Amino acid sequence: MILRRLYLYLVSAAGLGLLAAGLTLLGTTVLLFVFNDPSAQDSRTQLAAFTAMTLVALPVWGVHFLFARRYAMRDPYERASAIRRLYLYWASLGSAIGALVALAIAVGDLLRPLIDACAITGYAPLQKGGVPVIISSCPASQSWLATSQAGWVTLVFLAIWAFHFRIAARDRAAVGETGASATLRRWYMYVALLVGLLVMLSGASSLIQVVWLKSVQSPLGYGLYIGDAAGLLIAGLLVWGFHARTVAQNHVADDRHSTLRALQGFIAVAVSITVALFGASQILYYGLARALGVDNPGGAGNDILGALAAPASLLVVYGPAWFFMRRRLAKDASAQEADRQAGIRRLYTNLAALVSLGAWAIGAGGLLWTLAEQVEAPIIGVTAGDWKNPVSLWATLLVAGVAVWLAHWRQAPWAADRQSLPRRLYVWASLLVSVLVILGAGVGMLAALLRQLFSAHPTLSDSANLDVGHYLAVILVAAGVGFYHWRVLRADAAARPPKVAPEPAPVAAALVASVAEVASVAEVVSVTEVADPHTHRYVLSVTDATEDDVHQALASLPPHAAYKLTSAEAGAVPVDGR
């Protein structure tokens, strides 16, 4: 049975991939002849190859998928198999992403001539009349060939997606979906949700940026088109909106406590918070640098309004996305948070805290490095470098890092979070890196001192002596970070509950309980075996494992199998094997 499924669906998947490639390439090549493109006559060889791909792949995929469908219609266990769902959701995910990309290109090609103007890319050398000739590249001009080709690819992927998505929906309605099949559906749904969300956010920020640059007539807007950004926004919105609505209507009750839903949410939050704070830090950097009198902060020159377009658009788009995704995660965890969900949250929280700690520590070290140079240089009689631009840059990194770190770090969280492995990894990693930085900076500072001590002609007014203040600043920051996390480590150890050795139960009582349990199990098995002599039943004893571990270990049972999990604390909990 399993080998037959593997054969049918592997061949169907290979045939479907070849068919999709053949149809897209064949259609785009045929359109060259439809629009009388000059390259059409040179594409006859490719036309033959793409036609052959389509004609061979179509019957191979059609025949194998037809046999797979017949077996599925006859046997509900075949229809509910994980291999069938793997094929259906793989085809749905691949075609959904392909349709997203093609739709973004098609919408961009369609809208660009309507809302964009041609951009000047440069000037040719002066002619005899002394008038330069404008070199103009105009992707904004209408190209119905390119638009039609992108539209054809979109239709192919959309048809493949709709076909397989409808079959998967009918299978769920007919035989249900649990275990590995539900996990595969979540992989498809939440990967498509994540991709659609990120594309939509990227398109929205790009659209704001381009409109901003066009409105202030900034040279940074040359070569950027509103139509392309609008295409990303529309395509991402359609993919994300459809899958979000499907999950909200049909699967939110089953998925609210799933690991994949939490993982998708935390990835979206991590991306949103990183991009939003990068945009905020860039705005702060430009503002602080201009306030200190820096002429060319970040290479922006005098076009500060144009330079602010990108970071401002990132902050405006990814900031609200961060807020709403955090609200969704909090709502999911408010009722009940599963162990794996909590593990994903702890991993994300401590990873974000570690990265932001590194960011603000580097910013603090760089800021003290620059200030120490300004203080030490007049003392030893050397000229200090410019401080305005470095101070602007390091101060911005410090502020952004502290903001993220404070949003994620808790010195005394819940007991389970305080004793979790991700938190211990964060604390030990921070302590380790702090000690290594102190070690390296101490070597650098001592080397700067010994350089003059071992020199034949020691000179106080040597610019190399500035390294003493530089490395001293680094040591101060690393020592502060290390001392703080050493105290956190001690506090967490003090808060850890003491280990209590279990009291041995009396041998007689344990023996009586074991005999009673075996007798009850034997009675249930004997009764059920009399009722159904063709049913095979087994008694399994599992120790030193959680309930989730047992469910995961038994997830590969066949669709018709069922098991009953009996715990000494919780009683009997019947669970369907599929």
C-alpha positions as CSV (number, residue, x, y, z in Angstrom):
1,M,0.0,0.0,0.0
2,I,2.7,2.5,1.0
3,L,4.9,1.6,-1.9
4,R,2.0,2.0,-4.3
5,R,1.2,5.4,-2.8
6,L,4.8,6.5,-3.0
7,Y,5.1,5.5,-6.6
8,L,1.8,7.1,-7.8
9,Y,2.4,10.4,-6.0
10,L,6.1,10.7,-6.7
11,V,5.4,10.2,-10.4
12,S,2.5,12.6,-10.2
13,A,4.7,15.2,-8.6
14,A,7.4,14.8,-11.2
15,G,4.9,14.9,-14.0
16,L,3.2,18.0,-12.6
17,G,6.5,19.8,-12.3
18,L,7.4,19.0,-15.9
19,L,3.9,19.9,-17.0
20,A,3.9,23.3,-15.3
21,A,7.3,24.1,-16.8
22,G,6.2,23.0,-20.3
23,L,2.9,25.0,-20.2
24,T,4.5,28.2,-19.0
25,L,7.4,28.0,-21.5
26,L,5.1,26.9,-24.3
27,G,2.7,29.7,-23.7
28,T,5.3,32.5,-23.4
29,T,6.9,31.2,-26.7
30,V,3.6,31.1,-28.5
31,L,2.9,34.7,-27.5
32,L,6.1,35.7,-29.4
33,F,4.4,34.6,-32.6
34,V,1.0,36.2,-31.6
35,F,2.6,39.6,-31.1
36,N,4.9,39.2,-34.1
37,D,8.0,39.7,-32.0
38,P,11.3,39.8,-34.0
39,S,12.7,37.0,-31.9
40,A,9.8,34.6,-32.8
41,Q,11.5,33.1,-35.8
42,D,14.5,32.1,-33.8
43,S,12.4,30.4,-31.2
44,R,11.0,27.6,-33.3
45,T,13.4,25.0,-31.9
46,Q,12.4,26.0,-28.3
47,L,8.8,25.8,-29.4
48,A,9.2,22.2,-30.4
49,A,11.0,21.3,-27.2
50,F,8.4,23.0,-25.0
51,T,5.6,21.3,-26.9
52,A,7.2,17.9,-26.4
53,M,7.6,18.6,-22.7
54,T,3.9,19.4,-22.4
55,L,2.7,16.5,-24.5
56,V,4.7,13.9,-22.6
57,A,4.1,15.3,-19.1
58,L,0.3,15.7,-19.5
59,P,-0.6,12.0,-19.9
60,V,2.1,10.8,-17.4
61,W,0.7,13.1,-14.7
62,G,-2.9,12.6,-15.7
63,V,-2.8,8.8,-15.8
64,H,-1.0,8.4,-12.5
65,F,-3.1,11.0,-10.7
66,L,-6.3,9.3,-12.1
67,F,-5.3,6.0,-10.6
68,A,-4.4,7.6,-7.3
69,R,-7.8,9.3,-7.3
70,R,-9.6,6.0,-7.9
71,Y,-7.8,4.3,-5.0
72,A,-8.6,7.3,-2.8
73,M,-12.3,7.2,-3.7
74,R,-12.6,3.5,-2.9
75,D,-10.7,3.5,0.4
76,P,-11.1,6.3,3.0
77,Y,-7.8,5.4,4.6
78,E,-6.1,5.9,1.3
79,R,-7.8,9.2,0.9
80,A,-6.7,10.3,4.4
81,S,-3.1,9.1,3.9
82,A,-0.2,11.5,4.7
83,I,1.5,10.8,1.4
84,R,-1.6,12.0,-0.6
85,R,-1.8,15.1,1.5
86,L,1.9,15.7,1.1
87,Y,1.5,15.7,-2.7
88,L,-1.6,17.9,-2.6
89,Y,-0.1,20.5,-0.2
90,W,3.3,20.5,-2.0
91,A,1.5,21.3,-5.3
92,S,-0.6,23.9,-3.6
93,L,2.3,25.7,-2.0
94,G,4.6,25.6,-5.0
95,S,1.8,26.9,-7.4
96,A,0.7,29.5,-4.9
97,I,4.2,31.0,-4.6
98,G,4.7,30.7,-8.4
99,A,1.4,32.5,-9.0
100,L,2.4,35.2,-6.5
101,V,5.7,36.0,-8.3
102,A,4.0,35.9,-11.8
103,L,1.1,38.1,-10.6
104,A,3.4,40.7,-9.1
105,I,5.3,40.9,-12.5
106,A,2.1,41.1,-14.5
107,V,0.5,43.8,-12.3
108,G,3.7,45.8,-12.4
109,D,3.9,45.6,-16.2
110,L,0.3,46.6,-16.5
111,L,0.3,49.5,-14.0
112,R,3.8,50.9,-14.8
113,P,2.7,52.6,-18.1
114,L,-0.4,54.1,-16.5
115,I,1.1,55.7,-13.4
116,D,4.8,56.1,-14.1
117,A,6.9,58.2,-16.4
118,C,10.1,57.5,-18.2
119,A,13.3,58.0,-16.2
120,I,16.4,59.7,-17.4
121,T,19.4,57.4,-16.9
122,G,22.2,59.6,-18.2
123,Y,23.5,61.9,-20.9
124,A,25.5,61.1,-24.1
125,P,28.7,63.1,-24.9
126,L,28.2,66.6,-26.3
127,Q,27.4,66.7,-30.0
128,K,28.5,69.2,-32.6
129,G,25.8,71.6,-31.6
130,G,26.9,71.5,-28.0
131,V,23.6,69.9,-26.8
132,P,23.8,66.7,-24.8
133,V,21.7,63.8,-25.9
134,I,19.5,62.2,-23.2
135,I,20.0,58.5,-22.8
136,S,16.5,57.3,-21.7
137,S,15.5,53.8,-20.6
138,C,11.8,53.6,-20.4
139,P,10.5,50.4,-18.8
140,A,7.4,52.5,-18.2
141,S,6.3,52.2,-21.8
142,Q,3.7,49.6,-22.5
143,S,4.8,46.1,-23.5
144,W,1.8,44.0,-24.1
145,L,4.0,41.0,-24.9
146,A,5.7,41.0,-21.5
147,T,2.4,41.7,-19.7
148,S,0.7,38.8,-21.6
149,Q,3.6,36.4,-20.8
150,A,3.4,37.2,-17.1
151,G,-0.4,36.9,-17.2
152,W,-0.2,33.5,-18.9
153,V,2.3,32.2,-16.3
154,T,-0.1,33.5,-13.6
155,L,-3.0,31.6,-15.1
156,V,-1.1,28.3,-15.3
157,F,0.0,28.4,-11.7
158,L,-3.4,29.6,-10.5
159,A,-5.1,26.7,-12.3
160,I,-2.7,24.2,-10.7
161,W,-3.2,25.7,-7.3
162,A,-7.0,25.8,-7.6
163,F,-7.2,22.2,-8.8
164,H,-5.2,20.8,-5.9
165,F,-6.5,23.1,-3.2
166,R,-10.1,22.1,-4.1
167,I,-9.2,18.4,-4.0
168,A,-7.5,18.8,-0.5
169,A,-10.6,20.7,0.8
170,R,-12.9,17.9,-0.4
171,D,-10.7,15.2,1.2
172,R,-10.8,17.1,4.5
173,A,-14.5,17.4,4.4
174,A,-14.9,13.7,3.5
175,V,-12.5,11.9,5.9
176,G,-11.2,14.6,8.2
177,E,-7.6,15.6,8.9
178,T,-5.6,14.8,12.0
179,G,-2.0,13.9,12.9
180,A,0.6,14.1,10.1
181,S,-2.0,15.2,7.5
182,A,-3.0,18.2,9.6
183,T,0.7,19.1,10.1
184,L,1.3,19.0,6.4
185,R,-1.7,21.3,5.9
186,R,-0.3,23.7,8.5
187,W,3.1,23.7,6.7
188,Y,1.4,24.8,3.5
189,M,-0.9,27.4,5.1
190,Y,1.6,29.1,7.3
191,V,4.4,29.1,4.8
192,A,2.1,30.7,2.2
193,L,0.9,33.1,4.9
194,L,4.4,34.1,5.8
195,V,5.5,34.5,2.2
196,G,2.4,36.5,1.3
197,L,2.8,38.7,4.4
198,L,6.5,39.5,3.7
199,V,5.8,40.3,0.1
200,M,2.9,42.5,1.0
201,L,4.9,44.5,3.6
202,S,7.8,44.8,1.1
203,G,5.4,46.1,-1.6
204,A,3.7,48.6,0.8
205,S,7.0,50.0,2.1
206,S,8.4,50.3,-1.5
207,L,5.2,52.0,-2.6
208,I,5.5,54.6,0.1
209,Q,9.2,55.1,-0.6
210,V,8.7,55.6,-4.4
211,V,5.7,58.0,-3.9
212,W,7.7,60.0,-1.4
213,L,10.7,60.2,-3.7
214,K,8.6,61.2,-6.7
215,S,6.8,63.9,-4.7
216,V,10.0,65.6,-3.5
217,Q,11.6,65.1,-7.0
218,S,14.6,63.4,-5.5
219,P,17.3,61.9,-7.8
220,L,17.1,58.7,-5.6
221,G,13.8,58.0,-7.3
222,Y,15.2,57.5,-10.8
223,G,14.8,53.9,-11.9
224,L,12.1,53.2,-9.3
225,Y,8.5,52.7,-10.4
226,I,5.2,52.9,-8.6
227,G,3.8,50.1,-10.7
228,D,6.4,47.6,-9.6
229,A,5.8,48.3,-5.9
230,A,2.0,48.2,-6.4
231,G,2.4,44.8,-8.1
232,L,4.2,43.4,-5.1
233,L,1.6,44.9,-2.7
234,I,-1.4,43.5,-4.7
235,A,0.1,40.0,-5.2
236,G,1.2,39.7,-1.6
237,L,-2.2,41.0,-0.3
238,L,-4.1,38.5,-2.4
239,V,-2.1,35.5,-1.3
240,W,-1.9,36.5,2.4
241,G,-5.5,37.6,2.5
242,F,-6.9,34.4,1.1
243,H,-5.0,32.1,3.3
244,A,-5.6,34.3,6.4
245,R,-9.3,34.2,5.7
246,T,-9.2,30.4,5.2
247,V,-7.4,29.8,8.5
248,A,-9.8,32.2,10.3
249,Q,-12.9,30.5,9.0
250,N,-11.9,26.8,9.1
251,H,-8.8,26.1,11.1
252,V,-8.2,28.6,13.8
253,A,-9.6,26.4,16.5
254,D,-7.3,23.5,15.6
255,D,-4.3,25.7,14.9
256,R,-4.4,28.2,17.7
257,H,-2.0,26.2,19.8
258,S,0.1,24.6,17.0
259,T,3.8,25.0,16.8
260,L,3.8,26.1,13.1
261,R,1.4,28.9,13.7
262,A,3.5,30.2,16.6
263,L,6.7,29.8,14.5
264,Q,5.1,31.8,11.6
265,G,4.0,34.5,13.9
266,F,7.4,34.8,15.7
267,I,9.3,34.9,12.3
268,A,7.0,37.7,11.2
269,V,7.4,39.6,14.4
270,A,11.2,39.1,14.3
271,V,11.4,40.5,10.7
272,S,9.0,43.3,11.5
273,I,10.8,44.5,14.6
274,T,14.2,44.3,13.0
275,V,13.2,46.2,9.9
276,A,11.1,48.8,11.9
277,L,13.9,49.5,14.3
278,F,16.4,49.7,11.5
279,G,14.2,52.4,9.9
280,A,13.9,54.2,13.2
281,S,17.6,54.1,13.8
282,Q,18.4,55.5,10.3
283,I,16.0,58.4,10.9
284,L,17.6,59.1,14.2
285,Y,21.0,58.9,12.7
286,Y,20.2,61.4,9.9
287,G,18.6,63.7,12.4
288,L,21.4,63.5,14.9
289,A,24.1,63.9,12.3
290,R,22.5,66.9,10.8
291,A,22.0,68.5,14.2
292,L,25.7,68.0,14.9
293,G,26.6,69.6,11.6
294,V,27.7,66.6,9.6
295,D,27.7,67.6,5.9
296,N,27.2,64.2,4.3
297,P,25.6,61.7,6.7
298,G,25.5,58.2,5.3
299,G,26.4,59.6,1.8
300,A,23.0,61.3,1.5
301,G,24.6,64.8,0.9
302,N,22.0,67.6,1.0
303,D,19.1,65.3,-0.1
304,I,18.0,64.5,3.4
305,L,14.3,64.3,2.4
306,G,15.1,61.7,-0.2
307,A,17.4,59.8,2.2
308,L,14.6,59.7,4.8
309,A,12.1,58.0,2.3
310,A,13.4,54.5,2.7
311,P,13.7,54.4,6.6
312,A,10.4,56.2,7.1
313,S,8.5,53.8,4.8
314,L,10.0,50.9,6.7
315,L,9.0,52.3,10.0
316,V,5.5,53.2,8.9
317,V,4.8,49.7,7.4
318,Y,6.7,47.3,9.6
319,G,5.9,49.1,12.9
320,P,2.1,48.4,12.7
321,A,2.8,44.9,11.4
322,W,5.0,44.2,14.5
323,F,2.1,45.5,16.8
324,F,-0.6,43.4,15.2
325,M,1.4,40.2,15.0
326,R,2.3,40.5,18.6
327,R,-1.4,41.0,19.5
328,R,-2.2,37.8,17.5
329,L,0.5,35.8,19.3
330,A,-0.7,37.1,22.7
331,K,-4.3,36.2,21.9
332,D,-3.2,32.6,20.9
333,A,-1.3,32.2,24.1
334,S,-3.9,33.8,26.4
335,A,-6.2,30.7,26.6
336,Q,-3.6,28.0,26.7
337,E,0.0,27.8,25.5
338,A,1.3,24.4,24.5
339,D,4.8,23.2,25.5
340,R,6.2,23.5,22.0
341,Q,4.6,26.9,21.4
342,A,6.1,28.1,24.6
343,G,9.5,26.7,23.5
344,I,9.3,28.7,20.2
345,R,8.3,31.8,22.1
346,R,11.2,31.4,24.6
347,L,13.7,30.8,21.8
348,Y,12.6,33.8,19.8
349,T,12.5,36.1,22.9
350,N,16.0,35.2,24.1
351,L,17.5,35.2,20.6
352,A,16.1,38.7,20.0
353,A,17.4,39.8,23.4
354,L,20.9,38.4,22.6
355,V,21.1,40.1,19.2
356,S,19.8,43.4,20.6
357,L,22.2,43.1,23.5
358,G,25.1,42.8,21.0
359,A,23.8,45.8,19.1
360,W,23.6,48.2,22.0
361,A,26.8,46.9,23.5
362,I,28.6,47.6,20.3
363,G,27.0,51.0,20.1
364,A,28.0,51.8,23.7
365,G,31.5,50.6,23.1
366,G,31.8,52.6,19.9
367,L,30.5,55.7,21.6
368,L,32.9,55.4,24.5
369,W,35.7,54.6,22.1
370,T,35.0,57.9,20.3
371,L,34.7,60.0,23.4
372,A,37.8,58.5,25.0
373,E,39.8,59.5,21.9
374,Q,38.5,63.0,22.2
375,V,39.5,63.2,25.8
376,E,42.9,61.4,25.5
377,A,44.1,63.2,22.3
378,P,44.7,66.7,23.8
379,I,46.4,65.1,26.9
380,I,49.0,63.3,24.8
381,G,49.3,66.1,22.2
382,V,47.8,64.4,19.1
383,T,45.0,65.4,16.8
384,A,41.8,63.5,17.3
385,G,39.6,62.4,14.4
386,D,36.2,63.7,13.6
387,W,33.7,62.8,16.3
388,K,30.4,64.0,15.0
389,N,29.6,61.3,12.4
390,P,30.9,58.4,14.6
391,V,28.9,59.7,17.6
392,S,25.8,59.9,15.5
393,L,26.2,56.4,14.2
394,W,27.1,54.7,17.6
395,A,24.4,56.6,19.5
396,T,21.8,55.5,17.0
397,L,22.9,51.8,17.3
398,L,22.8,52.2,21.1
399,V,19.3,53.6,21.2
400,A,17.9,51.0,18.8
401,G,19.5,48.1,20.5
402,V,18.4,49.2,24.0
403,A,14.8,49.6,22.7
404,V,14.7,46.0,21.3
405,W,16.4,44.6,24.3
406,L,14.1,46.2,26.8
407,A,11.1,45.0,24.7
408,H,12.2,41.3,25.0
409,W,14.3,41.0,28.2
410,R,12.8,40.3,31.6
411,Q,15.2,40.0,34.6
412,A,12.7,37.9,36.6
413,P,10.1,36.3,34.3
414,W,7.8,33.4,35.0
415,A,9.3,30.4,36.7
416,A,9.1,28.2,33.6
417,D,10.7,30.8,31.4
418,R,13.4,31.6,34.0
419,Q,14.6,28.0,34.1
420,S,14.2,27.3,30.4
421,L,17.1,26.3,28.2
422,P,16.9,29.3,25.8
423,R,17.3,31.7,28.7
424,R,20.2,29.8,30.1
425,L,21.9,29.8,26.7
426,Y,21.3,33.6,26.5
427,V,22.8,34.3,29.9
428,W,25.8,32.0,29.4
429,A,26.5,33.3,25.9
430,S,26.4,36.9,27.1
431,L,28.8,36.1,30.0
432,L,31.1,34.1,27.7
433,V,31.3,36.8,25.0
434,S,31.8,39.5,27.7
435,V,34.8,37.7,29.2
436,L,36.3,37.0,25.7
437,V,35.9,40.7,24.8
438,I,37.6,41.7,28.0
439,L,40.4,39.3,27.3
440,G,41.0,40.6,23.8
441,A,40.7,44.3,24.8
442,G,43.0,43.8,27.7
443,V,45.6,42.3,25.4
444,G,45.2,45.3,23.1
445,M,45.5,47.9,25.8
446,L,48.6,46.2,27.4
447,A,50.2,45.9,24.0
448,A,49.8,49.6,23.5
449,L,51.5,50.3,26.8
450,L,54.3,47.9,26.3
451,R,54.9,49.2,22.8
452,Q,56.1,52.5,24.3
453,L,57.9,50.7,27.1
454,F,59.9,48.5,24.7
455,S,60.5,51.3,22.2
456,A,64.0,52.8,21.8
457,H,62.5,56.3,21.8
458,P,59.3,56.4,23.7
459,T,57.0,59.1,22.5
460,L,53.9,60.3,24.4
461,S,52.5,62.1,21.4
462,D,52.1,59.0,19.3
463,S,48.7,58.4,17.8
464,A,49.1,54.7,18.6
465,N,48.8,55.6,22.3
466,L,45.1,56.4,21.6
467,D,44.5,52.6,21.7
468,V,44.8,52.8,25.5
469,G,41.6,54.8,25.8
470,H,40.0,52.8,23.0
471,Y,40.4,49.5,24.6
472,L,39.7,50.8,28.1
473,A,36.3,51.9,26.8
474,V,35.6,48.4,25.4
475,I,36.6,46.8,28.7
476,L,34.3,49.0,30.7
477,V,31.3,48.1,28.5
478,A,32.1,44.4,28.4
479,A,32.7,44.3,32.2
480,G,29.3,46.0,32.8
481,V,27.5,43.6,30.6
482,G,29.3,40.6,32.1
483,F,28.7,41.7,35.7
484,Y,25.0,42.2,35.1
485,H,24.5,38.8,33.5
486,W,26.6,37.2,36.2
487,R,24.1,38.6,38.8
488,V,21.2,37.3,36.6
489,L,22.8,33.9,36.5
490,R,23.1,33.8,40.3
491,A,19.5,35.0,40.8
492,D,18.2,32.4,38.4
493,A,20.1,29.7,40.2
494,A,18.7,30.9,43.6
495,A,15.2,30.8,42.2
496,R,15.5,27.3,40.9
497,P,13.4,24.9,43.2
498,P,15.5,22.3,45.1
499,K,15.4,18.8,43.9
500,V,13.4,16.5,46.1
501,A,14.1,12.8,46.0
502,P,10.9,10.8,45.6
503,E,10.0,8.6,48.6
504,P,10.0,4.9,47.8
505,A,6.6,3.4,47.9
506,P,6.0,0.3,50.0
507,V,6.7,-2.8,48.0
508,A,3.4,-4.5,48.9
509,A,1.3,-1.5,47.9
510,A,3.2,-1.1,44.6
511,L,2.7,-4.8,43.9
512,V,-1.0,-4.7,44.6
513,A,-1.4,-1.6,42.4
514,S,0.5,-3.3,39.5
515,V,-1.6,-6.4,39.8
516,A,-4.8,-4.4,39.9
517,E,-3.7,-2.4,36.8
518,V,-2.7,-5.5,34.8
519,A,-6.0,-7.2,35.8
520,S,-8.1,-4.2,34.7
521,V,-6.2,-4.0,31.4
522,A,-6.6,-7.7,30.8
523,E,-10.3,-7.5,31.6
524,V,-10.8,-4.7,29.0
525,V,-8.7,-6.5,26.4
526,S,-10.5,-9.8,27.0
527,V,-14.0,-8.2,26.7
528,T,-13.1,-6.3,23.5
529,E,-11.4,-9.3,22.0
530,V,-14.5,-11.4,22.5
531,A,-16.6,-8.6,20.9
532,D,-14.3,-8.4,17.9
533,P,-11.9,-11.4,17.4
534,H,-10.3,-9.8,14.3
535,T,-9.0,-6.8,16.2
536,H,-5.4,-6.8,17.5
537,R,-4.8,-4.9,20.8
538,Y,-1.5,-4.3,22.6
539,V,-0.6,-3.1,26.1
540,L,2.3,-0.7,26.1
541,S,4.1,0.8,29.2
542,V,6.0,4.1,28.7
543,T,8.1,5.8,31.4
544,D,10.2,9.0,31.6
545,A,8.3,10.7,28.7
546,T,5.8,13.5,28.4
547,E,2.3,13.2,27.0
548,D,3.4,15.1,23.9
549,D,6.3,12.7,23.4
550,V,3.9,9.7,23.4
551,H,1.5,11.4,21.0
552,Q,4.4,12.2,18.6
553,A,5.8,8.7,18.8
554,L,2.3,7.2,17.9
555,A,1.6,9.7,15.2
556,S,2.8,7.3,12.4
557,L,0.1,4.7,13.2
558,P,-2.2,3.7,10.2
559,P,-5.4,5.7,9.7
560,H,-7.7,3.0,11.0
561,A,-5.7,2.6,14.2
562,A,-6.6,4.2,17.5
563,Y,-5.0,4.3,20.9
564,K,-5.9,5.2,24.5
565,L,-3.4,7.1,26.6
566,T,-3.8,6.3,30.4
567,S,-1.9,8.5,32.9
568,A,-1.7,7.9,36.6
569,E,-2.5,11.5,37.2
570,A,-5.0,12.4,34.5
571,G,-6.9,9.1,34.0
572,A,-7.8,7.6,30.7
573,V,-7.7,10.0,27.7
574,P,-8.9,8.4,24.5
575,V,-7.3,9.8,21.4
576,D,-8.0,8.8,17.8
577,G,-4.9,7.6,16.0
578,R,-5.7,9.8,13.1
